[in-house]
Amino acid sequence: MTVEKDTMARQAKKLMDQADTLAQFSADEDAITRAYLTPQHRAAHDQLAQWMREAGLETWQDSVGNQWGRKVSANPIQSTLILGSHSDTVTNAGKYDGNLGVILAIETLALLVDEAFPFHIDVVAFADEEGTRFNTTLIGSSGVAGCFNPQWLDVKDADGISMAAAMRSFGLDPSLAGSDARTPEETLAYLEVHIEQGPVLEAENLPVGVVTGIAGAKRFQCQVKGIAGHAGTVTLDLRHDALCGAAEMIMAIETFAQQNGIVATVGKCEVLPGAVNVIPGETHFTIDIRSLSQVTLEQCSVELLAQLADIAHRRNLSFDYENIYQAEAVLCSDQLQRQWAEVVESVTQNSPRFLPSGAGHDGLAMTNLTEIGMLFVRCEKGISHNPREQVMEADVLVALNCFVQMVKSFR
């Protein structure tokens, strides 16, 4: 089947309109916020289910609230190919993070409605990748990949509502969460198209890029303790200023990351007691460390924390930390990278650009189930997790062409 150019262009415009529609399902009137097991989650998935049915797909909701659509094969002799991304957002989000990948997958199968495949093709809208409500990321894809953690059911949101209770209110049975996970034997591969969330493709004037892997991450909650005192009476040489110690640590984190080829970020910092005329006696801050190499991530985490402890010792401060999150680095399948590269070259007439993902994605969970392959779409200035997040319709058209050709390459 040859899809006419004007048909594809109409579909790309339709995708931009659909992204605008999904943006309306928000808990905030003047911003996009859509969290797990909320009325907005329900409304967005009802809309996605409608679009899936219009694309000729059979639809259902699974045990953790993911929305599915299936292109049924009359002769399924192979495992099922899964396409998808996530439908939830961070607080005050943009329109395209996750959501673009879901609607691209649906429209890909809409364009292939008359094509026969010897296997089922499923589209999934993962219900929670961001962890906005319960601070537990990848809930949706973990349920599919067989790594849903039952302890998550006891986690409570900011209003004291447990995940189990929220599931019951949503119409799900928490005792069944993850019970319908897929198996490796029944899964052919997982494919995802996602905005880059970085500036590389824009800097190189490229519409899409082939993802080589997803960086592993470790997050730490750090605590520096000194002695609070009067800002006017304690001389500088006698102070145990927790904020000054933390400031030196934060600069050391930046320098260490530059020297070791990783990325490290201090995203939160709290000063106690927090009075203008009191020497800070305690400071809390977070560290987010990422690397595409798991070995490098582990080694750098140990070395960096040791450096911070040395700074605290020299300043007569105490330093403690807690590892609050970790995700192992994963590599995209070499074969799927080659397939993506071939279709990118065919569609764009350019040599494919290979690049890693510094952001986490549902592929981190799905790699426990099957091989993963991802395609990035250029986004303006690399901005994401922000209302200014933007993509170009022309790039969406390229991505749609690539997705169609990628699915056809499995036949």
C-alpha positions as CSV (number, residue, x, y, z in Angstrom):
1,M,0.0,0.0,0.0
2,T,1.2,3.5,-0.9
3,V,-0.1,6.2,1.3
4,E,-0.7,9.4,-0.6
5,K,1.2,12.5,0.5
6,D,-1.9,14.6,0.9
7,T,-3.5,11.8,3.1
8,M,-0.4,11.8,5.3
9,A,-0.5,15.6,5.6
10,R,-4.1,15.5,6.7
11,Q,-3.3,12.9,9.3
12,A,-0.4,15.1,10.6
13,K,-2.8,18.0,11.0
14,K,-5.3,15.7,12.7
15,L,-2.6,14.7,15.2
16,M,-1.9,18.3,16.1
17,D,-5.6,18.8,16.7
18,Q,-5.8,15.6,18.8
19,A,-2.9,16.8,20.9
20,D,-4.9,20.0,21.5
21,T,-8.0,18.0,22.5
22,L,-6.1,15.8,25.0
23,A,-4.6,19.0,26.6
24,Q,-8.2,19.9,27.6
25,F,-8.3,16.9,30.0
26,S,-6.6,18.7,32.9
27,A,-7.0,19.1,36.6
28,D,-5.8,22.7,36.2
29,E,-7.9,25.3,34.3
30,D,-4.9,27.2,32.9
31,A,-2.4,24.4,32.7
32,I,-2.1,20.8,31.7
33,T,-2.0,18.4,34.7
34,R,-3.2,14.9,34.2
35,A,-2.4,12.4,36.9
36,Y,-3.0,8.7,37.5
37,L,-6.4,7.4,38.5
38,T,-8.1,10.8,38.3
39,P,-11.2,12.0,36.4
40,Q,-8.8,13.5,33.9
41,H,-7.1,10.1,33.4
42,R,-10.6,8.6,32.7
43,A,-11.6,11.3,30.3
44,A,-8.4,11.2,28.3
45,H,-8.6,7.4,28.0
46,D,-12.2,7.5,27.0
47,Q,-11.2,9.9,24.2
48,L,-8.2,7.7,23.2
49,A,-10.5,4.6,23.1
50,Q,-12.8,6.4,20.8
51,W,-10.0,7.3,18.4
52,M,-8.7,3.7,18.6
53,R,-12.2,2.4,17.6
54,E,-12.3,4.9,14.8
55,A,-9.0,3.4,13.6
56,G,-10.6,0.0,13.5
57,L,-9.0,-1.3,16.7
58,E,-10.6,-3.5,19.4
59,T,-10.3,-1.7,22.8
60,W,-10.0,-2.6,26.5
61,Q,-8.6,-1.3,29.8
62,D,-6.2,-3.5,31.7
63,S,-5.7,-4.2,35.5
64,V,-3.7,-1.0,36.2
65,G,-5.7,1.4,34.0
66,N,-3.8,1.4,30.8
67,Q,-5.9,1.9,27.6
68,W,-5.4,-0.7,24.8
69,G,-6.3,-0.9,21.2
70,R,-5.7,-4.0,18.9
71,K,-5.3,-4.4,15.2
72,V,-6.5,-8.0,15.1
73,S,-4.8,-10.4,12.7
74,A,-6.9,-13.1,11.1
75,N,-3.9,-15.4,11.2
76,P,-1.7,-14.5,14.2
77,I,1.3,-16.8,13.9
78,Q,3.8,-14.6,15.7
79,S,4.0,-12.7,19.0
80,T,2.2,-9.3,19.3
81,L,3.9,-6.1,18.3
82,I,3.3,-3.3,20.9
83,L,3.3,0.4,20.0
84,G,2.7,3.1,22.6
85,S,3.7,5.8,25.1
86,H,2.1,7.4,28.1
87,S,-0.9,9.6,28.5
88,D,-0.3,11.1,31.9
89,T,1.6,14.4,32.5
90,V,3.7,16.2,35.0
91,T,2.2,19.3,36.7
92,N,1.9,22.3,34.4
93,A,3.0,20.2,31.4
94,G,3.3,20.5,27.7
95,K,1.0,18.9,25.1
96,Y,3.3,16.4,23.5
97,D,5.4,14.5,26.1
98,G,4.1,11.0,25.9
99,N,0.7,11.9,24.3
100,L,2.2,12.5,20.8
101,G,3.6,8.9,20.8
102,V,0.2,7.5,21.7
103,I,-1.8,9.3,19.0
104,L,1.0,8.7,16.4
105,A,0.7,4.9,17.1
106,I,-3.1,5.0,16.7
107,E,-2.9,7.0,13.4
108,T,-0.2,4.6,12.2
109,L,-2.6,1.7,12.5
110,A,-5.4,3.8,11.0
111,L,-3.3,4.3,7.9
112,L,-2.6,0.5,7.8
113,V,-6.2,-0.5,8.4
114,D,-6.4,-2.4,5.1
115,E,-3.0,-4.0,5.5
116,A,-2.8,-7.7,6.7
117,F,-0.2,-8.8,9.2
118,P,0.5,-12.3,10.4
119,F,0.5,-11.0,14.0
120,H,-1.6,-8.8,16.3
121,I,-0.5,-5.1,16.7
122,D,-1.4,-3.4,20.0
123,V,-1.4,0.2,20.9
124,V,-1.1,1.1,24.5
125,A,-1.6,4.4,26.4
126,F,0.3,3.8,29.6
127,A,-1.7,5.4,32.5
128,D,1.3,6.5,34.6
129,E,4.9,7.1,33.5
130,E,5.6,10.4,35.3
131,G,4.6,9.4,38.9
132,T,2.9,12.8,39.4
133,R,0.3,11.6,42.0
134,F,2.1,8.8,43.9
135,N,5.8,9.6,43.2
136,T,6.1,6.1,41.8
137,T,7.1,6.2,38.2
138,L,6.3,3.7,35.3
139,I,3.3,2.2,37.0
140,G,1.5,1.5,33.7
141,S,4.4,-0.1,31.9
142,S,5.5,-2.0,35.0
143,G,2.0,-3.6,35.1
144,V,2.4,-4.7,31.5
145,A,6.0,-5.9,31.8
146,G,5.5,-8.1,34.9
147,C,7.3,-5.9,37.3
148,F,4.4,-4.1,39.2
149,N,5.4,-3.8,42.8
150,P,2.5,-4.7,45.2
151,Q,4.0,-2.4,47.8
152,W,3.0,0.5,45.6
153,L,-0.6,-0.1,46.5
154,D,0.1,1.2,50.0
155,V,1.7,4.5,48.8
156,K,-0.4,7.5,49.5
157,D,-0.9,10.7,47.5
158,A,-0.8,14.3,49.0
159,D,-4.3,13.9,50.2
160,G,-3.6,10.7,52.1
161,I,-5.4,8.4,49.5
162,S,-3.6,5.1,48.9
163,M,-3.1,3.8,45.4
164,A,-5.3,0.8,46.3
165,A,-8.1,3.1,47.3
166,A,-7.7,5.2,44.2
167,M,-7.8,2.1,42.1
168,R,-11.1,1.0,43.7
169,S,-12.6,4.4,43.1
170,F,-11.5,4.2,39.5
171,G,-13.2,0.9,39.1
172,L,-10.2,-1.3,39.3
173,D,-9.5,-4.2,41.6
174,P,-6.1,-3.6,43.3
175,S,-5.7,-7.3,44.1
176,L,-5.5,-7.9,40.3
177,A,-3.0,-5.1,39.6
178,G,-0.4,-6.6,37.2
179,S,-2.1,-9.9,36.9
180,D,-2.6,-9.5,33.1
181,A,1.1,-8.8,32.4
182,R,2.4,-9.9,29.0
183,T,5.0,-12.6,28.7
184,P,8.2,-12.5,26.5
185,E,6.9,-15.4,24.5
186,E,3.8,-13.5,23.3
187,T,5.6,-10.2,22.7
188,L,7.5,-9.4,19.5
189,A,8.9,-5.9,20.4
190,Y,7.9,-2.6,21.9
191,L,8.2,0.6,19.7
192,E,7.8,4.1,20.9
193,V,7.9,7.6,19.3
194,H,8.6,10.4,21.7
195,I,9.6,14.0,21.6
196,E,13.3,14.4,22.2
197,Q,13.0,16.6,25.3
198,G,16.5,17.9,24.5
199,P,18.1,20.3,22.0
200,V,20.3,18.0,19.8
201,L,17.9,17.4,16.9
202,E,17.0,21.1,16.6
203,A,20.7,22.1,16.8
204,E,21.4,19.8,13.9
205,N,18.2,20.7,12.0
206,L,16.9,17.2,11.9
207,P,13.2,16.2,12.3
208,V,13.8,12.8,14.0
209,G,16.6,10.6,15.5
210,V,17.1,7.0,16.4
211,V,17.4,6.4,20.2
212,T,20.4,4.2,21.3
213,G,19.4,3.7,24.9
214,I,17.8,5.2,28.0
215,A,20.1,6.6,30.7
216,G,20.1,5.0,34.1
217,A,19.4,7.3,37.0
218,K,19.9,7.5,40.8
219,R,18.4,10.1,43.0
220,F,19.5,11.0,46.5
221,Q,18.0,13.0,49.3
222,C,20.9,14.7,51.1
223,Q,21.0,16.3,54.6
224,V,23.8,18.6,55.8
225,K,23.7,19.5,59.5
226,G,25.7,22.2,61.2
227,I,24.9,24.6,64.1
228,A,22.3,27.4,63.8
229,G,23.4,30.6,65.4
230,H,23.0,34.4,65.5
231,A,23.9,36.0,62.2
232,G,25.5,39.0,63.9
233,T,27.4,37.5,66.8
234,V,29.0,34.3,65.5
235,T,32.2,35.1,63.7
236,L,32.8,33.4,60.3
237,D,35.8,31.3,61.5
238,L,33.6,29.8,64.3
239,R,30.6,29.0,62.2
240,H,29.2,25.6,61.2
241,D,27.1,26.9,58.4
242,A,25.1,24.1,56.7
243,L,24.1,26.2,53.7
244,C,27.7,27.2,52.9
245,G,28.7,23.5,53.1
246,A,25.8,22.6,50.8
247,A,26.8,25.3,48.4
248,E,30.3,24.0,48.1
249,M,28.9,20.5,47.6
250,I,26.6,21.7,44.9
251,M,29.4,23.3,43.0
252,A,31.5,20.1,43.5
253,I,28.6,18.1,42.0
254,E,28.6,20.3,38.8
255,T,32.4,20.0,38.5
256,F,32.4,16.2,39.1
257,A,29.7,15.7,36.4
258,Q,31.7,17.8,33.9
259,Q,34.9,15.8,34.6
260,N,33.3,12.4,34.4
261,G,30.9,12.7,31.4
262,I,27.7,12.3,33.3
263,V,24.8,14.6,34.1
264,A,24.0,15.5,37.7
265,T,21.4,18.0,38.9
266,V,20.5,19.5,42.3
267,G,16.8,20.2,41.8
268,K,15.6,21.0,45.3
269,C,17.2,22.7,48.2
270,E,15.7,23.6,51.6
271,V,17.3,25.7,54.2
272,L,16.5,25.4,58.0
273,P,15.5,27.3,60.0
274,G,15.1,29.6,57.1
275,A,15.3,33.0,58.9
276,V,17.1,36.0,57.5
277,N,19.1,36.6,60.6
278,V,20.0,33.0,61.5
279,I,23.0,31.0,60.4
280,P,21.5,27.9,58.6
281,G,21.8,24.9,60.9
282,E,20.5,22.3,58.4
283,T,20.1,22.1,54.6
284,H,18.4,19.4,52.6
285,F,19.0,19.0,48.8
286,T,18.5,16.4,46.1
287,I,20.9,14.9,43.6
288,D,19.8,13.4,40.3
289,I,22.6,11.5,38.6
290,R,22.3,9.9,35.1
291,S,24.4,7.9,32.7
292,L,23.8,5.6,29.7
293,S,26.4,3.3,31.3
294,Q,25.2,1.5,34.4
295,V,28.8,0.8,35.4
296,T,29.7,4.5,35.2
297,L,26.5,5.5,37.1
298,E,27.3,3.2,40.0
299,Q,31.0,4.2,40.2
300,C,30.3,7.9,39.9
301,S,27.6,7.8,42.5
302,V,30.0,6.2,45.0
303,E,32.8,8.6,44.2
304,L,30.6,11.7,44.3
305,L,29.0,10.9,47.6
306,A,32.5,10.3,49.1
307,Q,33.6,13.8,47.9
308,L,30.6,15.4,49.5
309,A,31.3,13.6,52.8
310,D,34.9,14.9,52.6
311,I,33.6,18.5,52.2
312,A,31.3,18.0,55.3
313,H,34.2,16.6,57.4
314,R,36.5,19.5,56.5
315,R,33.8,22.0,57.5
316,N,32.9,20.2,60.7
317,L,29.4,19.3,59.4
318,S,27.5,16.1,59.3
319,F,26.4,14.6,55.9
320,D,23.8,11.9,55.4
321,Y,22.0,10.7,52.3
322,E,19.2,8.4,51.2
323,N,18.9,6.7,47.8
324,I,15.3,7.5,47.0
325,Y,15.1,6.3,43.4
326,Q,17.1,4.2,40.9
327,A,16.5,2.9,37.4
328,E,19.1,0.9,35.5
329,A,20.3,2.1,32.1
330,V,18.9,0.2,29.2
331,L,20.1,-0.1,25.6
332,C,17.7,-0.2,22.7
333,S,17.9,-3.3,20.5
334,D,20.6,-3.1,17.8
335,Q,18.2,-4.7,15.3
336,L,15.4,-2.2,16.1
337,Q,17.9,0.6,15.8
338,R,18.9,-0.6,12.4
339,Q,15.3,-0.9,11.3
340,W,14.5,2.6,12.5
341,A,17.6,3.9,10.8
342,E,16.6,2.4,7.5
343,V,13.1,3.9,7.5
344,V,14.5,7.3,8.7
345,E,17.0,7.3,5.8
346,S,14.2,6.3,3.4
347,V,11.7,8.9,4.6
348,T,14.1,11.9,5.1
349,Q,16.8,11.1,2.5
350,N,19.3,11.9,5.2
351,S,21.7,9.7,7.2
352,P,20.1,8.8,10.5
353,R,21.2,10.5,13.7
354,F,21.7,8.2,16.6
355,L,21.4,9.7,20.1
356,P,20.8,8.5,23.7
357,S,17.9,9.5,25.9
358,G,18.8,11.3,29.1
359,A,15.2,11.2,30.2
360,G,13.4,8.1,31.5
361,H,10.7,6.4,29.4
362,D,8.4,3.4,29.6
363,G,11.0,1.4,27.8
364,L,12.8,1.2,31.1
365,A,10.1,-1.1,32.3
366,M,9.3,-2.7,29.0
367,T,12.9,-4.0,28.5
368,N,12.0,-6.5,31.3
369,L,9.5,-7.9,28.8
370,T,10.9,-7.5,25.3
371,E,13.3,-5.6,23.0
372,I,12.6,-1.9,22.7
373,G,13.1,0.6,19.9
374,M,12.5,4.3,20.0
375,L,12.4,7.3,17.7
376,F,12.8,10.9,18.8
377,V,11.0,13.8,17.3
378,R,12.5,17.3,17.4
379,C,11.0,19.7,19.9
380,E,11.5,23.4,20.0
381,K,14.6,24.5,22.0
382,G,14.5,21.0,23.6
383,I,11.9,22.4,26.1
384,S,9.7,19.8,27.8
385,H,7.8,19.4,31.1
386,N,6.8,23.0,30.3
387,P,3.7,24.6,28.7
388,R,6.2,26.0,26.0
389,E,6.8,22.4,24.8
390,Q,6.3,22.5,21.0
391,V,6.7,20.4,17.9
392,M,6.3,21.3,14.2
393,E,3.6,19.7,12.1
394,A,6.2,18.9,9.4
395,D,8.2,16.9,11.9
396,V,5.1,15.0,13.0
397,L,4.5,14.2,9.4
398,V,8.0,12.7,9.1
399,A,7.5,10.7,12.3
400,L,4.2,9.4,11.1
401,N,5.8,8.3,7.8
402,C,8.6,6.6,9.7
403,F,6.2,4.8,12.1
404,V,4.1,3.4,9.2
405,Q,7.2,2.1,7.4
406,M,8.7,0.8,10.7
407,V,5.5,-1.3,11.4
408,K,5.5,-2.6,7.8
409,S,9.1,-3.7,8.1
410,F,8.0,-6.4,10.6
411,R,5.8,-8.1,8.0
